[in-house]
């Protein structure tokens, strides 16, 4: 199909009729104003598909119902207006021609003024239609382009914010890459297992969850290393600091959303993840102590993904578990710490999780950074607790 910019000055008209005399007479009538292509009726469809395609077809019609229908059925030709040339004069025949998709109907013997007038009218109508279609296609492409630009901006924003946050943690780690892959993998498994959630977890939303999950580390920005390197359950003081970190992270995203002037899905998911990833299915989490489906689905997914990552990544202060061991341990916490539905999805996705853990494992440099951070944390703790020298 030719667009507005590559359309020649003279329109191309295809004249298809079984009578060579009719073809030549009409061709001679049109050739001074238009480009003309003359073919027999049985060659009309093939000729209409050749480049350049005609802007208008004049088709000699007797009982060629199948041919007319095919013109309007084929994607390459359905947009080309069709004028039927026929000796049929009955109103029923005219109606049949229009029912077959013809734009106009001229009876034989043809009148030159009528042919010229009808051809001009149809070409003007087609030019207007093409303009609207081209404009619509342009606008659609522009919307898609701007949507892609917005998506790129969102992705860059997320990655930049997450990268700043992870600098507080371990900039050499491939933690964020693993988290994104785990989240998309787990969400896709939930969508497969839960048909009622498949509309909510479509391909676009799953990719968005993966990106939003990268911001889960924002709550660590305000925490001291001794909290990040803690062993066992936090005491009351540590729990207060952890809750304050969660609220600070959520509020940072909330302020960003307010500056945009509207709610955006990727920031909404990130807020839910940051605010709800430490909640538990049984209500014994923090900062709110909500339970069950009161916890947003994105946060329930992140709670499991974050714990799997914690169990399987390299640590300087304890050996890591294998993915299979981590899945077994998480399965034991189904219905208490984790949503049973999400745990079931993890079981299905275990092979994929194992592949992600192995292919994106941290190297020796990342472990060395973690060791240095642990050493610095202990030194800071000792320094803070030493009595003053008398």
BANURO-943538 format. One record per residue (C-alpha): x, y, z; chain. Coordinates in nm, 2 decimals. Layout:
<rs>
R   east  north     up ch
R      X      Y      Z  A
...
</rs>
This chain:
<rs>
R   east  north     up ch
R   0.00   0.00   0.00  A
R   0.14   0.34  -0.10  A
R   0.15   0.61   0.16  A
R   0.08   0.98   0.10  A
R   0.45   1.07   0.05  A
R   0.53   0.81  -0.21  A
R   0.21   0.85  -0.42  A
R   0.29   0.97  -0.78  A
R   0.13   1.28  -0.92  A
R  -0.08   1.07  -1.16  A
R  -0.30   0.81  -1.00  A
R  -0.28   0.45  -1.15  A
R  -0.61   0.30  -1.27  A
R  -0.64  -0.07  -1.35  A
R  -0.89  -0.14  -1.63  A
R  -0.99  -0.51  -1.64  A
R  -1.24  -0.64  -1.89  A
R  -1.27  -0.95  -2.11  A
R  -1.33  -0.73  -2.42  A
R  -1.01  -0.58  -2.56  A
R  -1.22  -0.32  -2.74  A
R  -1.38  -0.20  -2.41  A
R  -1.04  -0.20  -2.24  A
R  -0.88   0.01  -2.51  A
R  -1.17   0.25  -2.54  A
R  -1.18   0.32  -2.16  A
R  -0.80   0.33  -2.15  A
R  -0.79   0.59  -2.43  A
R  -1.05   0.80  -2.23  A
R  -0.84   0.79  -1.91  A
R  -0.48   0.80  -2.03  A
R  -0.45   1.18  -2.07  A
R  -0.53   1.23  -1.70  A
R  -0.41   0.91  -1.53  A
R  -0.17   0.62  -1.55  A
R  -0.35   0.32  -1.70  A
R  -0.29  -0.05  -1.68  A
R  -0.51  -0.27  -1.91  A
R  -0.56  -0.65  -1.85  A
R  -0.82  -0.92  -1.91  A
R  -1.07  -0.97  -1.63  A
R  -0.92  -1.31  -1.53  A
R  -0.58  -1.13  -1.47  A
R  -0.73  -0.85  -1.26  A
R  -0.65  -0.99  -0.92  A
R  -0.28  -1.06  -1.00  A
R  -0.24  -0.72  -1.17  A
R  -0.39  -0.54  -0.87  A
R  -0.13  -0.70  -0.64  A
R   0.16  -0.59  -0.86  A
R   0.37  -0.29  -0.76  A
R   0.28  -0.02  -0.79  A
R  -0.07  -0.11  -0.69  A
R  -0.36   0.08  -0.86  A
R  -0.55   0.35  -0.69  A
R  -0.87   0.24  -0.86  A
R  -1.00  -0.06  -1.04  A
R  -1.26  -0.06  -1.33  A
R  -1.37  -0.42  -1.35  A
R  -1.59  -0.56  -1.63  A
R  -1.85  -0.77  -1.45  A
R  -2.09  -1.03  -1.57  A
R  -2.13  -1.31  -1.31  A
R  -1.79  -1.28  -1.15  A
R  -1.92  -1.30  -0.79  A
R  -1.62  -1.50  -0.66  A
R  -1.37  -1.26  -0.81  A
R  -1.54  -0.95  -0.66  A
R  -1.55  -1.12  -0.32  A
R  -1.18  -1.21  -0.35  A
R  -1.09  -0.85  -0.42  A
R  -1.25  -0.74  -0.09  A
R  -1.12  -1.04   0.11  A
R  -0.75  -1.01   0.02  A
R  -0.55  -0.78   0.25  A
R  -0.36  -0.64  -0.05  A
R  -0.66  -0.53  -0.25  A
R  -0.95  -0.47  -0.01  A
R  -0.85  -0.10   0.03  A
R  -0.87  -0.04  -0.35  A
R  -1.20   0.11  -0.46  A
R  -1.38  -0.10  -0.73  A
R  -1.61   0.03  -1.00  A
R  -1.81  -0.24  -1.18  A
R  -1.86  -0.21  -1.56  A
R  -2.16  -0.42  -1.66  A
R  -2.44  -0.45  -1.91  A
R  -2.67  -0.55  -1.62  A
R  -2.92  -0.27  -1.56  A
R  -3.17  -0.42  -1.32  A
R  -3.19  -0.26  -0.97  A
R  -3.14  -0.61  -0.82  A
R  -2.81  -0.64  -1.01  A
R  -2.69  -0.30  -0.89  A
R  -2.77  -0.40  -0.54  A
R  -2.58  -0.72  -0.59  A
R  -2.28  -0.52  -0.71  A
R  -2.28  -0.30  -0.40  A
R  -2.32  -0.60  -0.18  A
R  -2.01  -0.75  -0.33  A
R  -1.81  -0.45  -0.21  A
R  -1.82  -0.23  -0.52  A
R  -1.77   0.14  -0.47  A
R  -1.97   0.23  -0.78  A
R  -2.16   0.08  -1.07  A
R  -2.15   0.19  -1.44  A
R  -2.36   0.03  -1.71  A
R  -2.25  -0.04  -2.06  A
R  -2.22   0.10  -2.31  A
R  -2.03   0.35  -2.10  A
R  -2.07   0.72  -2.12  A
R  -1.74   0.90  -2.13  A
R  -1.86   1.19  -1.91  A
R  -2.00   0.95  -1.66  A
R  -1.68   0.74  -1.65  A
R  -1.46   1.05  -1.60  A
R  -1.69   1.19  -1.33  A
R  -1.72   0.86  -1.14  A
R  -1.35   0.80  -1.16  A
R  -1.27   1.15  -1.03  A
R  -1.51   1.12  -0.75  A
R  -1.38   0.78  -0.63  A
R  -1.02   0.90  -0.65  A
R  -1.10   1.20  -0.45  A
R  -1.27   0.99  -0.19  A
R  -0.98   0.75  -0.18  A
R  -0.73   1.03  -0.14  A
R  -0.93   1.15   0.16  A
R  -0.95   0.80   0.30  A
R  -0.58   0.74   0.25  A
R  -0.50   1.07   0.42  A
R  -0.70   0.98   0.73  A
R  -0.56   0.63   0.73  A
R  -0.20   0.75   0.70  A
R  -0.26   1.01   0.97  A
R  -0.41   0.75   1.19  A
R  -0.11   0.52   1.13  A
R   0.13   0.80   1.19  A
R  -0.04   0.89   1.52  A
R  -0.05   0.52   1.62  A
R   0.33   0.49   1.55  A
R   0.39   0.82   1.74  A
R   0.20   0.69   2.04  A
R   0.40   0.36   2.03  A
R   0.73   0.56   2.00  A
R   0.64   0.78   2.29  A
R   0.53   0.48   2.50  A
R   0.87   0.32   2.43  A
R   1.04   0.64   2.53  A
R   0.84   0.66   2.85  A
R   0.92   0.29   2.92  A
R   1.29   0.35   2.86  A
R   1.28   0.65   3.10  A
R   1.11   0.44   3.36  A
R   1.36   0.17   3.32  A
R   1.65   0.41   3.34  A
R   1.50   0.58   3.65  A
R   1.45   0.25   3.82  A
R   1.80   0.12   3.75  A
R   1.95   0.45   3.85  A
R   1.76   0.46   4.18  A
R   1.83   0.09   4.25  A
R   2.20   0.13   4.16  A
R   2.24   0.42   4.41  A
R   2.07   0.20   4.68  A
R   2.28  -0.10   4.60  A
R   2.60   0.11   4.64  A
R   2.50   0.11   5.01  A
R   2.50  -0.26   4.99  A
R   2.75  -0.43   4.75  A
R   2.80  -0.26   4.41  A
R   3.00  -0.56   4.27  A
R   2.71  -0.80   4.33  A
R   2.47  -0.92   4.06  A
R   2.20  -0.91   4.32  A
R   1.97  -0.67   4.12  A
R   1.99  -0.88   3.80  A
R   1.90  -1.20   3.99  A
R   1.61  -1.02   4.17  A
R   1.46  -0.90   3.84  A
R   1.48  -1.25   3.69  A
R   1.35  -1.43   3.99  A
R   1.05  -1.19   4.01  A
R   0.95  -1.22   3.65  A
R   1.00  -1.60   3.67  A
R   0.79  -1.64   3.98  A
R   0.51  -1.40   3.86  A
R   0.48  -1.60   3.53  A
R   0.45  -1.92   3.73  A
R   0.17  -1.77   3.94  A
R  -0.01  -1.66   3.62  A
R   0.01  -2.01   3.47  A
R  -0.11  -2.18   3.79  A
R  -0.39  -1.92   3.87  A
R  -0.61  -1.85   3.57  A
R  -0.80  -1.59   3.78  A
R  -0.48  -1.39   3.80  A
R  -0.37  -1.43   3.44  A
R  -0.53  -1.10   3.33  A
R  -0.37  -0.91   3.62  A
R  -0.03  -1.08   3.55  A
R   0.00  -1.03   3.17  A
R   0.34  -1.02   3.00  A
R   0.37  -0.64   3.03  A
R   0.28  -0.64   3.41  A
R   0.52  -0.92   3.48  A
R   0.81  -0.73   3.31  A
R   0.71  -0.43   3.51  A
R   0.72  -0.62   3.84  A
R   1.07  -0.74   3.75  A
R   1.18  -0.38   3.71  A
R   0.99  -0.25   4.02  A
R   1.15  -0.53   4.23  A
R   1.49  -0.38   4.17  A
R   1.38  -0.09   4.40  A
R   1.33  -0.32   4.70  A
R   1.68  -0.22   4.84  A
R   1.57   0.14   4.90  A
R   1.48   0.06   5.25  A
R   1.84  -0.03   5.33  A
R   1.96   0.33   5.26  A
R   1.91   0.44   5.62  A
R   2.02   0.12   5.80  A
R   2.36   0.08   5.96  A
R   2.58  -0.21   5.86  A
R   2.53  -0.38   6.20  A
R   2.16  -0.42   6.11  A
R   2.24  -0.55   5.76  A
R   2.48  -0.80   5.90  A
R   2.27  -0.91   6.19  A
R   2.24  -1.27   6.29  A
R   1.91  -1.42   6.40  A
R   1.59  -1.23   6.47  A
R   1.61  -0.86   6.53  A
R   1.55  -0.72   6.88  A
R   1.30  -0.45   6.96  A
R   1.54  -0.17   6.88  A
R   1.66  -0.32   6.55  A
R   1.30  -0.39   6.45  A
R   1.22  -0.02   6.50  A
R   1.51   0.08   6.28  A
R   1.40  -0.17   6.02  A
R   1.05  -0.04   6.02  A
R   1.17   0.32   5.99  A
R   1.38   0.22   5.69  A
R   1.08   0.06   5.52  A
R   0.87   0.38   5.58  A
R   1.15   0.60   5.46  A
R   1.19   0.40   5.14  A
R   0.81   0.41   5.08  A
R   0.79   0.78   5.14  A
R   1.08   0.85   4.90  A
R   0.88   0.67   4.62  A
R   0.56   0.85   4.73  A
R   0.73   1.18   4.69  A
R   0.86   1.09   4.35  A
R   0.51   0.99   4.25  A
R   0.36   1.32   4.38  A
R   0.62   1.51   4.17  A
R   0.50   1.33   3.86  A
R   0.15   1.46   3.94  A
R  -0.02   1.12   3.89  A
R   0.00   0.76   4.00  A
R   0.21   0.54   3.78  A
R   0.20   0.16   3.78  A
R   0.57   0.10   3.81  A
R   0.60   0.33   4.11  A
R   0.29   0.19   4.27  A
R   0.43  -0.16   4.25  A
R   0.76  -0.04   4.38  A
R   0.59   0.13   4.68  A
R   0.39  -0.19   4.76  A
R   0.71  -0.40   4.73  A
R   0.92  -0.17   4.96  A
R   0.63  -0.13   5.21  A
R   0.51  -0.49   5.22  A
R   0.81  -0.72   5.14  A
R   0.88  -0.78   5.51  A
R   0.52  -0.86   5.60  A
R   0.43  -1.22   5.67  A
R   0.14  -1.43   5.56  A
R   0.06  -1.50   5.93  A
R   0.07  -1.13   6.02  A
R   0.39  -1.15   6.22  A
R   0.59  -0.92   5.99  A
R   0.66  -0.55   5.99  A
R   0.60  -0.26   5.97  A
R   0.22  -0.30   5.98  A
R   0.17  -0.66   6.08  A
R  -0.09  -0.72   5.81  A
R  -0.16  -1.07   5.70  A
R  -0.28  -1.29   5.41  A
R  -0.42  -1.11   5.11  A
R  -0.41  -0.78   5.29  A
R  -0.05  -0.78   5.17  A
R  -0.03  -0.67   4.80  A
R   0.05  -0.96   4.56  A
R   0.37  -0.78   4.44  A
R   0.50  -0.77   4.80  A
R   0.41  -1.14   4.86  A
R   0.61  -1.23   4.55  A
R   0.90  -1.01   4.67  A
R   0.90  -1.16   5.02  A
R   0.97  -1.50   4.87  A
R   1.21  -1.38   4.61  A
R   1.41  -1.18   4.87  A
R   1.43  -1.48   5.10  A
R   1.54  -1.71   4.83  A
R   1.81  -1.47   4.73  A
R   1.92  -1.43   5.09  A
R   1.95  -1.81   5.13  A
R   2.13  -1.88   4.81  A
R   2.37  -1.58   4.75  A
R   2.73  -1.57   4.87  A
R   2.78  -1.45   5.23  A
R   3.11  -1.41   5.42  A
R   2.96  -1.51   5.75  A
R   2.77  -1.83   5.67  A
R   2.76  -2.09   5.39  A
R   2.49  -2.04   5.12  A
R   2.22  -2.30   5.06  A
R   2.17  -2.47   4.72  A
R   1.86  -2.36   4.53  A
R   1.70  -2.70   4.61  A
R   1.77  -2.66   4.98  A
R   1.63  -2.30   4.97  A
R   1.31  -2.42   4.81  A
R   1.27  -2.69   5.07  A
R   1.32  -2.44   5.36  A
R   1.08  -2.19   5.20  A
R   0.82  -2.47   5.15  A
R   0.83  -2.54   5.52  A
R   0.72  -2.18   5.58  A
R   0.42  -2.20   5.35  A
R   0.12  -2.06   5.52  A
R   0.32  -1.90   5.80  A
R   0.58  -1.67   5.65  A
R   0.48  -1.71   5.28  A
R   0.17  -1.71   5.07  A
R   0.10  -2.08   4.99  A
R   0.00  -1.99   4.64  A
R   0.33  -1.82   4.58  A
R   0.52  -2.11   4.73  A
R   0.34  -2.35   4.50  A
R   0.45  -2.13   4.20  A
R   0.81  -2.14   4.33  A
R   0.81  -2.52   4.33  A
R   0.71  -2.52   3.96  A
R   0.97  -2.26   3.89  A
R   1.25  -2.43   4.08  A
R   1.45  -2.54   3.77  A
R   1.44  -2.18   3.63  A
R   1.55  -2.04   3.97  A
R   1.84  -2.28   3.98  A
R   1.95  -2.17   3.64  A
R   1.93  -1.80   3.74  A
R   2.12  -1.86   4.06  A
R   2.40  -2.04   3.88  A
R   2.43  -1.82   3.57  A
R   2.42  -1.49   3.77  A
R   2.62  -1.60   4.07  A
R   2.86  -1.34   4.23  A
R   3.22  -1.36   4.15  A
R   3.52  -1.35   4.39  A
R   3.54  -0.97   4.38  A
R   3.18  -0.94   4.50  A
R   3.25  -1.17   4.79  A
R   3.57  -0.98   4.88  A
R   3.36  -0.66   4.90  A
R   3.12  -0.83   5.13  A
R   3.41  -0.95   5.35  A
R   3.54  -0.60   5.37  A
R   3.20  -0.46   5.46  A
R   3.17  -0.72   5.74  A
R   3.51  -0.63   5.87  A
R   3.43  -0.26   5.87  A
R   3.10  -0.32   6.04  A
R   3.26  -0.52   6.32  A
R   3.53  -0.25   6.36  A
R   3.27   0.02   6.38  A
R   3.08  -0.18   6.64  A
R   3.39  -0.24   6.85  A
R   3.49   0.13   6.83  A
R   3.15   0.24   6.94  A
R   3.14   0.01   7.24  A
R   3.50   0.06   7.37  A
R   3.51   0.26   7.70  A
R   3.69   0.59   7.69  A
R   4.06   0.59   7.78  A
R   4.12   0.74   8.12  A
</rs>
